[in-house]
């Protein structure tokens, strides 16, 4: 069984972030530059929201707003589900499914320490399954 901490140890703890006062365009540029789909929105050291490409599509484009003039605070998700590093991959998958989100901030002692995406979780599950398959093949062959 793998934990969020295991994923962060492999991919790193670096987290790109944005302020609620920045424009949506700034957030989109940062997401595009870093090839990520979401950003935690931070007010100082405090997590206040999450902005994703989905938020942009639904709350800017479809509402015919300007990404240049719209601040992140106007479209960010404010009730952000978070996980601790001790949570299992399976628990995270269940939470993501239940809350219909694709990114989870990882918080420890009230501090943002990482982010995991649905892609991170799926990769971890596939890697675990491939390991189990190879062990079973070795067992059968011997």
N, C-alpha and C positions, 0 to 999 in steps of 0.2 A: 504494500500500500504506500503510495506516494503522498507527500504533503506539499502545501504551498511553499514552505521553506525550501524543499528540494528543488522546485521549479526556479525559485529566485536564486538559489545557489548556482544553478546552471546558466540562467539567462542574465543574471545580474540584478542589482537593486536600483540601477539608474531609472529615474522617472522624470520625464518631461512634464512640465506643468504650466499653467497659465493663470493669470489673475482675472477675476470677474469683470474688471474694468477694461480689459483689452477687447478689441473688436473681434467679431466672429471671423473676419478675414485673417487676422493675426493667428487665431487658433487653427484655421484651415491650413495656413502656410506652414505652421509648425508641424501639424500632423502629416502633411505631404512631404516635407523635408525629412522627417524621421520615419516615414512609412509606417505610421501607426493610425489606429482608427478612433482613438479617444484620448482625452487629456483630463487629468484631475484639475479641478479649479481650486486654487489655493488663495486664501486671504491671510498672508503671512505664513505661519506654520499650520494654519487650520484648514482642513479640507471642507469646502463649502459646496462643492458640486462636482459634476462630471459633464463634459461636453463631448459629443460623438458626431461622427459623420451623419448618423441617422437623425440627430437633433437638427443639424444643418438642413438636411433634405426636407424634413417635416415642418420645421419652425421658421425657416428663412425662405427657401425656394418656393414651397407650396403656399406660403403666406405673402409671397411677392415682396419680401423685405430686402433690404440691402445688407450684405455681409460686411460691408465697409463701415456702415453707420450703426449697426446693431451690436451692443455690448454682449459679451459672453453671458453675463448675469441674466439677460433676458430670455435665453434659450436653454441654459444648462439644466440638467436634472439636479434637483436639490435633495431629494431623498435617496441618497446613494447607498446601496448595499455594500458593505465592506466585509473583509475576512481577516482573520489573524493568520500568521504564518503556520500555526499548528493545525489548521483545517486540512482535511483530506481533499484530494482531487474530486472524489465522488461527492463530497458535501458541496464543493464549489459548483459542480455541474448541476446539482439539484437546485441550488440557490439561483444560478443563472437561468435555469429553465423556469423556475417559479416566478422570478422577478422580470423575466424577459429582457435580460441584459447580456452584453457580450464582453464586458470588461468589469473587473472587480479590483478596486484599490485594496491594498494589503496594509493594514494598520496594526501597529504594535505599541502599546502604552500611549495611545492617542496620537502617535506619529506615523505619517505615511512612510512606509519602508519599501514599497514596490507596487507593481500592477501585474495582474494576470489576465490573459484574454482567453476566450473560448478556444482559440488556436493553440495556446500553450497547453491547455488541459487535454485537448484531443491528441496532440502530439505525445504527451506523457502517457496517456492511456494506450495509444498504439505502440509506443516503445515497450511498455510493460507487457502487452500481449505478445509482441514479437519475441521478447525474452522468454516468456513462458512456452511459446511454441518451440523455440530452439531447444529449450531444456527437455521438453517432451520428446522431440525428435531424437535427441541424444539418448534418452532413456530407452526409447523403443529400439534404436539401433544397437544398443549394447546388450 
